[in-house]
Amino acid sequence: MRGAIAKTFYEHRELLDEDHVKEFLVKVPHLALDILMYMNKPPSPPGFPPGFGGAFR
């Protein structure tokens, strides 16, 4: 479930501008870390092999 939440924040980054969301994430630091890690390395688009694009960073 945390993965789905992290994906939602990745797709709707504007949610992180909301004060009530910030207050919630302060109370749930593990979820905040999951979101950060997901944003740092999102999954490859469908049809691409795993790890595709890693050399282009």
Buried (B, 14 or more C-beta within 10 A) or exposed (E): EEEEBBBEBEEEEEBEEEEEEEEEBEEEEEBBEBBEEBEEEEEEEEEEEEEEEEEEE
